[in-house]
Amino acid sequence: MLTEAVRRRAEELAAEEKLPAYVYDLAALREHVAGIRDALRDGPELFYAAKANPDPLILATLAPYVAGVEVASGGELAHVREVLPDTRTAFGGPGKTDAELEQAVAEAERIHIESPYELERLAALRREADVLLRVNLAGERRGAALAMSGPFGMDPETIEQCRGILARAPWIRLRGVHAHLASGLDADAMVRQSAEILDWARAWLQDTGCADAPEFNLGGGMAVDYGDPGNRFDWARYGREIAALARPDETLRIEPGRAISVYAGWYVTQVLDVKKAHGHCYAVLRGGTQHIRTPVTKNHDQPFTLIPQGRTGPQATNTPVTLVGQLCTPKDVFARQVPVDHIAVGDVVAFSMAGAYAWNISHYDFLMHPPPGFHYLDL
């Protein structure tokens, strides 16, 4: 839903000819994450996955409400350390380089190990480190938007190879198990998946001899509904049911990203042209999916609100419209055949749910159009 504050800023930016732009509503972000934290008060530790949106002001806004930040590269770790020098960090992700392993040992609280070879290389450093082994369990992932495949973590057979490595490297402390199996799950599915992870991981750690205050990172992947932005993940239900799964001597941890920051961001732009081709209506917008890659990567219609302006020049009424950008490719599409009452050159288009996996995953140098501006509400 377009708030009055975002609407005002969008109109101001249009009048100042400063579009396209990202508008981040930090007050909305703060309210949202505070609600999540409250829902999890008896449940798991909340880490934020920086990959969703590492904007410094996003990180700073979240910092008082999260227990730490999950990073997936040396660059992310260095960035988070610069912005939040005292925050706890967990370093995950496949394909860590030797330099990243050294960096993780020096700067991360926990390292998520993705393979026996990665563990061997970490052991070769002969430096103390606290690790969680990442397991990738087979199983039904019905309803998942994305199921994690082979490169991520170890299957139960492969993870057995880690026992001997750990035995030979007492400077590496096994703290527990990490498992991020799928994304896009609702609260009920997330709880079922978490119970599955805990059943396997508790038995494995007990057999390994790591039964003293074990840690279980249950991943992220909480559902976000771009087709119905008002349909949000049920954090209250999830918090209650995850708390019921926990045992007194355990630490449970989650690391959502998109479900935390997505609602606080808007990509705001303006209509440059309205035209028909082969019976279909198109609105050409300033900027494009080189600024907000989300609709292309997810192959969906990015939700938006039209803000009428002077309405001069070409326009269309009561018709489905495809919203496209300025790139020289037919894939540069924000939304396809979406019914609108009226759209005209000069109208402002505010795309919602642009606070995660938007600017930071975009190929913004393609065609060398000007980059968007960045503006923050409630600084």
C-alpha positions as CSV (number, residue, x, y, z in Angstrom):
1,M,0.0,0.0,0.0
2,L,1.3,3.4,-1.0
3,T,1.7,5.5,2.1
4,E,1.1,9.3,2.1
5,A,4.8,9.9,2.9
6,V,6.0,7.8,-0.1
7,R,3.5,9.5,-2.4
8,R,4.6,13.0,-1.3
9,R,8.3,12.1,-1.8
10,A,7.5,10.5,-5.2
11,E,5.7,13.7,-6.4
12,E,8.5,15.9,-5.1
13,L,11.1,13.9,-7.0
14,A,9.0,14.0,-10.2
15,A,8.7,17.8,-9.9
16,E,12.5,18.1,-9.4
17,E,13.2,15.7,-12.3
18,K,15.0,13.3,-10.1
19,L,13.4,10.1,-11.3
20,P,13.9,7.2,-11.3
21,A,14.7,6.7,-7.7
22,Y,14.6,4.3,-4.8
23,V,12.6,5.5,-1.8
24,Y,13.2,3.6,1.4
25,D,10.7,4.0,4.2
26,L,12.9,3.5,7.3
27,A,9.9,4.1,9.7
28,A,8.0,1.3,8.0
29,L,11.0,-1.0,8.1
30,R,11.5,-0.3,11.8
31,E,7.9,-1.0,12.6
32,H,8.0,-4.2,10.6
33,V,11.1,-5.7,12.1
34,A,10.0,-4.7,15.6
35,G,6.9,-6.7,15.0
36,I,8.9,-9.7,13.9
37,R,11.2,-9.4,16.9
38,D,8.2,-9.3,19.2
39,A,6.7,-12.4,17.5
40,L,9.9,-14.3,18.1
41,R,10.4,-13.1,21.7
42,D,10.2,-16.8,22.9
43,G,11.7,-18.3,19.8
44,P,14.8,-18.2,17.7
45,E,17.6,-15.6,17.4
46,L,16.9,-13.4,14.4
47,F,19.8,-12.7,12.0
48,Y,19.3,-10.6,8.9
49,A,20.6,-12.0,5.5
50,A,22.6,-9.0,4.1
51,K,22.3,-10.4,0.6
52,A,18.6,-9.2,0.5
53,N,19.6,-5.6,0.7
54,P,22.9,-4.4,2.2
55,D,22.2,-0.7,2.0
56,P,24.0,1.0,4.9
57,L,20.9,2.7,6.3
58,I,18.8,-0.4,6.0
59,L,21.5,-2.3,8.0
60,A,21.7,0.5,10.6
61,T,17.9,0.6,10.9
62,L,17.7,-3.1,11.5
63,A,20.6,-3.3,13.9
64,P,18.7,-2.7,17.2
65,Y,16.2,-5.4,16.4
66,V,18.3,-8.3,15.1
67,A,20.8,-10.5,16.9
68,G,23.3,-10.4,14.0
69,V,23.8,-10.4,10.3
70,E,24.4,-13.4,7.9
71,V,26.8,-12.7,5.1
72,A,27.8,-14.8,2.0
73,S,31.0,-13.3,0.7
74,G,34.1,-11.6,1.9
75,G,32.8,-8.4,0.3
76,E,29.6,-8.6,2.3
77,L,31.5,-9.3,5.5
78,A,33.8,-6.3,5.0
79,H,30.8,-4.1,4.2
80,V,28.8,-5.2,7.2
81,R,31.9,-4.8,9.4
82,E,32.3,-1.2,8.2
83,V,28.7,-0.3,8.7
84,L,28.1,-2.3,11.9
85,P,31.5,-2.9,13.4
86,D,30.2,-4.6,16.6
87,T,27.5,-6.8,15.1
88,R,27.6,-10.5,15.3
89,T,28.1,-12.2,11.9
90,A,27.7,-15.7,10.4
91,F,29.5,-16.4,7.2
92,G,27.8,-18.8,4.8
93,G,27.6,-19.7,1.2
94,P,29.3,-22.1,-1.2
95,G,32.7,-21.7,-2.9
96,K,34.5,-19.8,-0.2
97,T,38.1,-18.9,-1.2
98,D,41.1,-19.4,1.0
99,A,41.2,-15.6,1.6
100,E,37.5,-15.6,2.6
101,L,38.1,-18.5,5.0
102,E,41.0,-16.5,6.6
103,Q,38.7,-13.4,6.8
104,A,35.9,-15.5,8.3
105,V,38.2,-16.9,11.0
106,A,39.3,-13.3,11.9
107,E,36.0,-11.5,11.7
108,A,32.9,-13.9,11.8
109,E,31.4,-15.4,14.9
110,R,30.2,-18.5,13.1
111,I,31.3,-20.1,9.8
112,H,28.8,-22.3,7.9
113,I,30.8,-25.1,6.3
114,E,29.4,-26.2,2.9
115,S,31.6,-29.3,2.1
116,P,34.3,-31.6,3.5
117,Y,36.9,-29.9,1.3
118,E,36.0,-26.5,2.7
119,L,36.4,-27.9,6.2
120,E,39.8,-29.4,5.3
121,R,41.0,-26.0,4.0
122,L,39.7,-24.3,7.2
123,A,41.5,-26.9,9.3
124,A,44.7,-26.3,7.4
125,L,44.8,-22.7,8.7
126,R,45.3,-24.2,12.2
127,R,43.4,-21.3,13.8
128,E,40.5,-21.5,16.2
129,A,37.1,-21.3,14.6
130,D,33.5,-22.0,15.5
131,V,31.5,-23.8,12.8
132,L,28.1,-25.1,11.8
133,L,28.0,-27.8,9.2
134,R,25.4,-27.1,6.5
135,V,23.2,-30.1,5.7
136,N,21.0,-30.4,2.6
137,L,18.2,-32.9,3.4
138,A,16.2,-34.5,0.6
139,G,12.5,-34.3,1.0
140,E,9.2,-32.9,-0.2
141,R,9.4,-29.1,-0.7
142,R,5.9,-28.6,-2.0
143,G,4.9,-25.0,-2.2
144,A,8.5,-23.7,-2.2
145,A,9.4,-20.9,-4.6
146,L,12.9,-22.2,-4.6
147,A,14.4,-25.5,-3.4
148,M,18.1,-25.5,-2.7
149,S,20.1,-27.9,-4.9
150,G,23.3,-29.8,-4.7
151,P,25.9,-26.9,-4.4
152,F,24.4,-25.9,-1.1
153,G,25.6,-27.9,1.9
154,M,26.1,-31.6,2.2
155,D,23.7,-34.5,2.0
156,P,23.7,-36.8,5.1
157,E,26.1,-39.3,3.4
158,T,28.7,-36.6,2.5
159,I,28.5,-34.9,5.9
160,E,29.9,-38.0,7.5
161,Q,33.3,-37.2,6.0
162,C,33.5,-34.2,8.3
163,R,33.8,-36.4,11.5
164,G,37.4,-37.4,10.8
165,I,38.4,-33.9,9.8
166,L,37.0,-32.5,13.0
167,A,38.7,-35.2,15.1
168,R,42.1,-34.3,13.6
169,A,41.5,-30.5,14.1
170,P,40.6,-29.8,17.7
171,W,41.1,-26.1,17.1
172,I,37.8,-26.2,15.1
173,R,34.8,-26.2,17.4
174,L,31.7,-27.8,16.0
175,R,28.8,-25.7,17.4
176,G,25.9,-27.2,15.4
177,V,24.1,-27.6,12.1
178,H,22.9,-25.1,9.5
179,A,20.1,-25.9,7.0
180,H,18.4,-23.6,4.5
181,L,16.4,-26.0,2.4
182,A,13.9,-23.9,0.5
183,S,12.4,-20.4,0.1
184,G,8.9,-19.1,-0.3
185,L,7.3,-21.2,2.4
186,D,4.3,-20.1,4.6
187,A,4.5,-20.4,8.4
188,D,3.0,-23.9,8.6
189,A,5.5,-25.2,5.9
190,M,8.4,-23.5,7.6
191,V,7.5,-25.1,11.0
192,R,7.3,-28.5,9.4
193,Q,10.6,-28.0,7.7
194,S,12.2,-26.8,10.9
195,A,10.9,-29.9,12.7
196,E,12.5,-32.1,10.0
197,I,15.8,-30.3,10.3
198,L,15.8,-30.6,14.1
199,D,14.9,-34.3,14.1
200,W,17.9,-35.1,11.9
201,A,20.4,-32.6,13.3
202,R,19.8,-33.5,17.0
203,A,20.4,-37.2,16.3
204,W,23.5,-36.5,14.2
205,L,25.1,-34.1,16.7
206,Q,24.4,-36.5,19.6
207,D,26.1,-39.3,17.7
208,T,29.0,-37.0,16.9
209,G,29.5,-36.0,20.5
210,C,28.4,-32.4,20.1
211,A,25.6,-32.4,22.5
212,D,26.6,-29.5,24.7
213,A,24.5,-26.4,24.0
214,P,24.0,-27.2,20.3
215,E,23.1,-24.5,17.8
216,F,20.6,-25.0,14.9
217,N,20.4,-22.4,12.1
218,L,17.1,-23.1,10.4
219,G,17.8,-20.7,7.5
220,G,15.4,-18.2,6.0
221,G,13.0,-18.4,3.1
222,M,9.8,-17.0,4.7
223,A,7.2,-16.5,1.9
224,V,6.7,-13.1,0.3
225,D,3.6,-12.7,-2.0
226,Y,4.3,-10.2,-4.8
227,G,0.8,-11.0,-6.3
228,D,-0.9,-9.9,-3.0
229,P,1.4,-7.6,-1.0
230,G,-1.1,-7.6,1.9
231,N,-0.7,-11.4,2.3
232,R,2.3,-11.5,4.7
233,F,4.1,-14.3,6.5
234,D,2.4,-15.2,9.8
235,W,5.3,-14.3,12.1
236,A,3.1,-14.7,15.3
237,R,2.1,-18.3,14.4
238,Y,5.6,-19.2,13.4
239,G,7.1,-17.7,16.5
240,R,4.8,-19.7,18.8
241,E,5.3,-23.0,17.0
242,I,9.1,-22.7,16.7
243,A,9.3,-21.9,20.4
244,A,7.4,-25.1,21.1
245,L,10.0,-27.1,19.1
246,A,13.0,-25.7,21.1
247,R,14.7,-27.5,24.0
248,P,16.2,-25.6,27.0
249,D,19.8,-26.3,26.2
250,E,19.6,-25.3,22.5
251,T,20.0,-22.1,20.5
252,L,17.7,-21.9,17.5
253,R,18.5,-19.2,14.8
254,I,16.9,-18.0,11.6
255,E,18.3,-15.7,8.9
256,P,15.5,-14.2,6.8
257,G,16.3,-11.4,4.4
258,R,13.6,-10.6,1.8
259,A,10.8,-11.1,4.3
260,I,12.3,-8.4,6.5
261,S,13.3,-5.6,4.1
262,V,11.2,-6.1,0.9
263,Y,8.2,-4.0,2.1
264,A,10.2,-0.9,3.0
265,G,11.4,-0.1,-0.6
266,W,9.9,1.6,-3.6
267,Y,11.3,2.0,-7.1
268,V,9.7,5.2,-8.4
269,T,9.8,6.3,-12.0
270,Q,7.8,8.1,-14.7
271,V,6.0,7.3,-17.9
272,L,7.8,8.5,-21.1
273,D,5.5,7.2,-23.7
274,V,2.2,5.3,-24.2
275,K,1.6,3.4,-27.4
276,K,-0.1,0.5,-29.0
277,A,1.5,-2.4,-31.0
278,H,-0.3,-5.4,-32.4
279,G,-3.4,-4.7,-30.3
280,H,-1.5,-4.3,-27.0
281,C,-0.9,-1.2,-25.0
282,Y,2.6,-0.4,-23.7
283,A,3.8,2.3,-21.3
284,V,7.5,3.0,-21.6
285,L,9.0,4.1,-18.3
286,R,12.2,6.0,-17.5
287,G,14.8,3.5,-16.2
288,G,14.2,-0.2,-16.4
289,T,14.9,-3.6,-15.0
290,Q,18.6,-2.7,-15.1
291,H,17.7,-0.8,-11.9
292,I,15.2,-3.3,-10.4
293,R,15.9,-6.9,-11.6
294,T,13.2,-8.5,-9.4
295,P,10.4,-8.9,-12.0
296,V,12.8,-10.5,-14.5
297,T,14.4,-12.9,-12.1
298,K,11.1,-14.0,-10.6
299,N,9.2,-13.7,-13.9
300,H,6.3,-11.8,-12.2
301,D,4.4,-8.6,-12.4
302,Q,5.9,-6.1,-10.0
303,P,3.1,-4.5,-8.0
304,F,2.7,-0.8,-8.5
305,T,0.6,2.3,-7.9
306,L,0.0,5.0,-10.5
307,I,0.2,8.6,-9.3
308,P,-1.5,10.9,-11.9
309,Q,0.3,14.0,-13.0
310,G,-0.5,16.5,-15.7
311,R,-1.6,13.9,-18.2
312,T,-0.5,15.5,-21.4
313,G,0.6,13.6,-24.5
314,P,-0.3,10.0,-25.3
315,Q,-2.5,8.2,-22.8
316,A,-4.8,5.1,-22.5
317,T,-7.9,4.4,-20.5
318,N,-9.6,1.2,-19.2
319,T,-7.2,-1.2,-20.8
320,P,-4.5,-3.7,-19.9
321,V,-1.1,-2.2,-20.1
322,T,2.4,-3.7,-20.2
323,L,5.0,-1.6,-18.4
324,V,8.4,-1.7,-19.9
325,G,11.7,0.2,-19.5
326,Q,14.3,1.8,-21.7
327,L,16.5,-1.2,-22.4
328,C,17.0,-2.6,-26.0
329,T,15.5,-6.0,-25.1
330,P,12.0,-7.3,-25.0
331,K,12.8,-8.8,-21.6
332,D,12.8,-5.3,-20.0
333,V,9.3,-5.7,-18.6
334,F,8.1,-4.6,-15.2
335,A,4.5,-6.0,-15.5
336,R,2.5,-7.5,-18.3
337,Q,-1.1,-6.7,-19.3
338,V,-2.2,-5.2,-16.0
339,P,-5.6,-3.4,-16.1
340,V,-5.4,0.3,-15.5
341,D,-8.1,3.0,-15.4
342,H,-5.9,5.7,-16.9
343,I,-2.2,6.1,-17.7
344,A,-0.5,9.0,-19.5
345,V,2.9,10.4,-20.2
346,G,4.2,12.1,-17.1
347,D,2.4,9.9,-14.6
348,V,4.5,8.6,-11.8
349,V,4.8,4.9,-11.2
350,A,5.7,3.6,-7.8
351,F,6.7,0.0,-7.7
352,S,6.3,-1.5,-4.3
353,M,8.1,-4.4,-2.7
354,A,11.5,-3.1,-3.9
355,G,13.3,-3.3,-0.6
356,A,15.0,-6.7,-1.3
357,Y,16.8,-8.3,-4.2
358,A,16.2,-5.3,-6.4
359,W,18.9,-2.7,-6.9
360,N,21.7,-4.9,-5.4
361,I,21.1,-7.7,-7.9
362,S,20.6,-5.5,-11.0
363,H,22.9,-5.1,-14.0
364,Y,22.8,-1.3,-13.8
365,D,25.7,-0.6,-16.2
366,F,23.8,-2.1,-19.2
367,L,23.2,0.7,-21.8
368,M,24.7,3.2,-19.3
369,H,21.5,4.9,-18.5
370,P,21.8,7.2,-15.4
371,P,21.5,5.3,-12.1
372,P,18.6,5.9,-9.8
373,G,18.8,8.3,-6.8
374,F,18.4,7.0,-3.3
375,H,16.1,8.7,-0.7
376,Y,15.2,7.8,2.8
377,L,12.1,8.6,4.8
378,D,12.3,9.1,8.6
379,L,16.0,9.6,8.9
